[in-house]
């Protein structure tokens, strides 16, 4: 099986055209919702907690989505630069975490598709604790940078930094800014606030093709084999950059999500070698 995605598989006619039609996601957002049966996943979490491992639905969703992107829709792991689509060479996931009443910071889970859900849970928890203690990443600290700049200059400074890092592809190491600073996509939880669905935004500087929002997990009546039964349901809402993602990619992503949640025990195993993340060749940039 050839795991190498060539440049022309990234720069399809639609992507090249849409990159010219749409601006960086202000008018290219599309949305989708999906209800997932997480009854088995909830039981898996209970068993792990009884074994002394604290796993939340956010941790599970991070593993589920990372593997779905890597193995079901790898062409989604990319971003647009200067009118062309550039594939990422790794798959990282950004997870916002609460700062205990002091706002929100973010945790980046590196190579999440090749990790066990236990290691993901431990990393997110550990990084969240360090962030609350004042050890945020450089990229996360940048949210305070604009506050120190006089109001009339904030937008020009933001646009200039975005142009350097995202559009031109130049990394600013001192600020921790690059096209990969926010990972391959974002997993956010609003269910802890009692909300079922949320149509979130795509931050232009983030260069992510999707933000997946977890809603409140609830028991609901569903039909199984012609009978009404009670199952535990997780509502997911996705905001996608239509320049990269369309119905075909969202459909493949949904199928991968459903499959991975049906087999939560697989998430605590390292994926087989033949399922390693596709190696992406950076596309030539279109001028």
Wavefront OBJ file of the C-alpha trace (Angstrom):
o trace
v 0.000 0.000 0.000
v 1.469 3.301 -1.067
v 1.274 5.596 1.954
v 2.730 8.560 0.095
v 0.245 11.267 -0.870
v 1.472 13.210 -3.870
v 1.163 16.929 -4.407
v -1.646 16.678 -6.984
v -3.779 14.792 -4.458
v -3.643 17.853 -2.238
v -4.101 20.500 -4.916
v -7.327 19.246 -6.454
v -9.172 21.565 -8.864
v -11.687 22.448 -6.143
v -9.013 23.346 -3.608
v -7.071 25.513 -6.045
v -10.264 27.278 -7.114
v -11.663 27.709 -3.609
v -8.346 29.081 -2.339
v -8.779 31.883 -4.876
v -12.486 32.402 -4.171
v -12.485 32.353 -0.377
v -10.367 34.327 2.037
v -8.713 32.771 5.097
v -11.656 31.323 6.938
v -14.015 34.220 7.296
v -16.395 33.150 4.545
v -15.435 29.509 3.938
v -16.862 27.924 7.065
v -19.141 24.915 6.836
v -20.682 23.037 9.747
v -21.729 19.528 10.618
v -23.250 17.716 13.573
v -23.061 14.075 14.591
v -24.526 12.136 17.511
v -22.228 9.346 18.665
v -23.228 6.336 20.755
v -20.552 6.311 23.479
v -22.152 3.720 25.757
v -19.208 1.327 25.327
v -16.739 4.207 25.615
v -18.305 5.291 28.897
v -17.918 1.763 30.278
v -14.299 1.725 29.079
v -13.622 4.996 30.943
v -15.199 3.552 34.095
v -12.968 0.480 33.929
v -9.858 2.602 33.405
v -10.732 4.819 36.364
v -11.240 1.767 38.552
v -7.724 0.757 37.507
v -6.420 4.152 38.644
v -6.263 5.873 35.230
v -8.410 8.990 34.887
v -9.681 9.288 31.337
v -12.301 11.809 30.242
v -14.401 12.041 27.110
v -12.068 14.783 25.855
v -9.114 12.390 26.056
v -11.057 9.690 24.231
v -12.260 12.118 21.564
v -8.714 13.372 20.998
v -7.507 9.825 20.312
v -10.586 8.967 18.229
v -10.356 12.050 16.035
v -6.582 11.854 15.582
v -6.826 8.290 14.313
v -9.823 9.093 12.139
v -7.933 11.918 10.437
v -4.689 9.945 10.116
v -6.136 6.691 8.816
v -9.504 7.589 7.257
v -9.044 11.070 5.807
v -5.299 11.943 5.794
v -5.847 14.510 3.033
v -7.450 16.666 5.726
v -4.126 17.048 7.556
v -2.981 20.102 5.648
v -3.284 23.871 5.367
v -3.306 26.550 2.679
v -0.302 28.727 2.006
v -0.130 31.226 -0.877
v -2.957 29.603 -2.821
v -1.613 26.046 -2.536
v -2.328 23.218 -0.132
v 0.576 22.089 2.044
v 0.510 18.713 3.798
v 1.699 18.417 7.374
v 4.407 15.899 8.243
v 2.926 15.138 11.651
v -0.477 15.096 13.273
v -0.803 17.161 16.434
v -4.025 18.073 18.225
v -4.713 21.279 20.128
v -6.923 20.902 23.203
v -8.104 24.048 25.055
v -8.104 23.609 28.846
v -9.636 25.797 31.544
v -7.311 27.779 33.790
v -9.490 27.540 36.893
v -11.493 30.739 36.445
v -8.580 32.566 34.809
v -9.391 32.022 31.182
v -8.311 29.257 28.824
v -4.948 28.006 27.638
v -4.100 25.259 25.158
v -2.285 21.935 25.179
v -0.707 20.457 22.055
v -0.705 16.658 21.882
v 2.090 15.644 19.522
v 1.581 12.705 17.127
v -1.765 11.971 18.750
v -2.695 9.349 16.152
v 0.190 7.114 17.292
v -0.450 7.410 21.022
v -2.531 5.422 23.475
v -5.452 7.214 25.061
v -3.816 6.672 28.460
v -0.675 8.546 27.414
v -2.815 11.298 25.868
v -4.765 11.660 29.117
v -1.584 11.844 31.176
v -0.020 14.419 28.858
v -3.074 16.678 28.741
v -3.499 16.536 32.523
v 0.191 17.175 33.160
v 0.472 20.062 30.715
v -2.761 21.592 32.028
v -1.409 21.536 35.577
v 1.861 23.141 34.481
v -0.031 25.782 32.480
v -2.120 26.661 35.530
v 1.150 27.015 37.420
v 2.350 29.548 34.851
v 4.203 27.317 32.378
v 2.192 28.014 29.235
v 3.695 27.419 25.813
v 5.065 30.401 23.925
v 2.199 30.262 21.444
v -0.361 30.271 24.259
v 1.355 33.202 25.946
v 0.886 35.283 22.807
v -2.729 35.967 23.744
v -1.309 38.378 26.300
v 1.014 40.023 23.762
v -1.734 41.929 21.968
v -3.031 43.263 25.293
v 0.235 45.156 25.745
v 0.004 46.802 22.333
v -1.995 50.051 21.944
v -5.442 49.408 20.483
v -4.950 51.088 17.062
v -1.910 48.874 16.391
v -3.280 45.508 17.526
v -4.898 44.466 14.259
v -1.958 45.566 12.056
v 0.494 43.725 14.351
v -1.662 40.593 14.305
v -1.952 40.684 10.515
v 1.792 41.239 10.131
v 2.660 38.284 12.389
v 0.112 36.111 10.565
v 1.550 37.131 7.202
v 5.090 36.195 8.277
v 4.288 32.875 9.921
v 1.223 31.551 8.130
v 1.289 33.101 4.672
v 5.058 33.213 4.138
v 5.911 30.155 6.212
v 8.587 31.811 8.346
v 8.804 30.582 11.933
v 9.251 33.125 14.732
v 10.898 30.966 17.387
v 11.038 33.727 20.001
v 7.221 33.879 19.969
v 6.660 30.187 19.337
v 4.741 31.006 16.155
v 4.615 28.960 12.974
v 2.053 27.377 10.672
v 2.078 24.371 13.018
v 1.668 26.214 16.332
v -1.982 25.184 16.687
v -1.661 21.602 15.512
v -3.613 19.824 12.783
v -7.046 20.511 14.283
v -8.693 21.527 17.555
v -10.809 19.493 19.992
v -12.887 21.651 22.343
v -15.345 20.732 25.115
v -18.482 22.719 25.857
v -20.358 19.830 27.419
v -18.800 20.651 30.782
v -20.708 23.957 30.572
v -23.997 22.120 30.027
v -24.186 22.909 26.306
v -25.189 20.331 23.716
v -23.956 21.950 20.494
v -21.846 24.935 19.524
v -20.929 26.397 16.132
v -17.446 27.651 16.859
v -15.161 29.872 14.812
v -11.979 29.162 12.866
v -9.232 31.530 13.935
v -7.507 32.782 10.758
v -4.001 32.528 12.242
v -4.470 28.955 13.445
v -4.328 27.334 9.988
v -6.444 24.377 11.083
v -9.069 22.887 8.758
v -11.428 21.914 11.568
v -12.531 22.566 15.133
v -14.506 19.705 16.686
v -16.707 20.588 19.670
v -17.885 18.045 22.236
v -21.320 18.668 23.705
v -22.949 17.383 26.862
v -23.098 13.594 27.166
v -26.648 12.444 27.923
v -28.716 9.277 27.978
v -31.263 9.278 25.158
v -33.784 6.879 23.651
v -32.598 5.455 20.327
v -33.786 2.697 18.014
v -31.653 -0.458 17.844
v -32.856 -3.493 15.860
v -36.368 -2.095 15.791
v -36.551 -1.512 19.537
v -36.259 1.641 21.615
v -33.335 1.443 24.040
v -31.487 3.929 26.225
v -27.949 4.724 25.089
v -25.325 7.264 26.115
v -24.998 9.871 23.359
v -22.217 12.379 22.703
v -23.142 15.249 20.336
v -20.289 16.474 18.139
v -20.300 19.711 16.178
v -17.645 20.478 13.599
v -16.631 23.741 11.984
v -14.632 23.135 8.803
v -12.652 25.202 6.325
v -14.498 24.537 3.072
v -11.367 25.300 1.059
v -9.979 22.008 2.395
v -12.937 19.971 3.617
v -16.148 19.122 1.789
v -18.882 16.517 2.211
v -16.684 13.626 1.068
v -14.015 14.303 3.704
v -16.587 14.943 6.445
v -18.300 11.648 5.582
v -15.042 9.688 5.857
v -14.217 11.450 9.105
v -17.643 10.571 10.534
v -17.224 6.899 9.646
v -13.826 6.797 11.320
v -15.184 8.475 14.446
v -18.041 5.991 14.743
v -15.739 2.998 14.266
v -13.190 4.187 16.797
v -15.796 4.887 19.473
v -17.257 1.392 18.975
v -13.870 -0.128 19.855
v -12.556 2.076 22.693
v -10.145 -0.629 23.888
v -8.239 -0.215 20.605
v -7.469 3.350 21.643
v -5.217 2.007 24.393
v -3.056 0.149 21.885
v -0.390 1.606 19.614
v -1.666 1.410 16.021
v -0.082 -1.262 13.841
v 3.004 -0.236 11.881
v 1.182 -0.449 8.561
v -1.230 2.192 9.833
v 1.439 4.802 10.409
v 0.565 8.345 9.386
v 0.973 9.055 5.698
v 4.196 10.874 4.901
v 3.263 14.115 3.234
v 5.344 15.801 0.611
v 5.116 19.588 0.977
v 3.343 20.905 -2.063
v 4.952 23.456 -4.329
v 3.528 26.812 -3.470
v 1.343 28.545 -6.047
v 2.042 32.187 -6.626
l 1 2 3 4 5 6 7 8 9 10 11 12 13 14 15 16 17 18 19 20 21 22 23 24 25 26 27 28 29 30 31 32 33 34 35 36 37 38 39 40 41 42 43 44 45 46 47 48 49 50 51 52 53 54 55 56 57 58 59 60 61 62 63 64 65 66 67 68 69 70 71 72 73 74 75 76 77 78 79 80 81 82 83 84 85 86 87 88 89 90 91 92 93 94 95 96 97 98 99 100 101 102 103 104 105 106 107 108 109 110 111 112 113 114 115 116 117 118 119 120 121 122 123 124 125 126 127 128 129 130 131 132 133 134 135 136 137 138 139 140 141 142 143 144 145 146 147 148 149 150 151 152 153 154 155 156 157 158 159 160 161 162 163 164 165 166 167 168 169 170 171 172 173 174 175 176 177 178 179 180 181 182 183 184 185 186 187 188 189 190 191 192 193 194 195 196 197 198 199 200 201 202 203 204 205 206 207 208 209 210 211 212 213 214 215 216 217 218 219 220 221 222 223 224 225 226 227 228 229 230 231 232 233 234 235 236 237 238 239 240 241 242 243 244 245 246 247 248 249 250 251 252 253 254 255 256 257 258 259 260 261 262 263 264 265 266 267 268 269 270 271 272 273 274 275 276 277 278 279 280 281 282 283 284 285 286 287
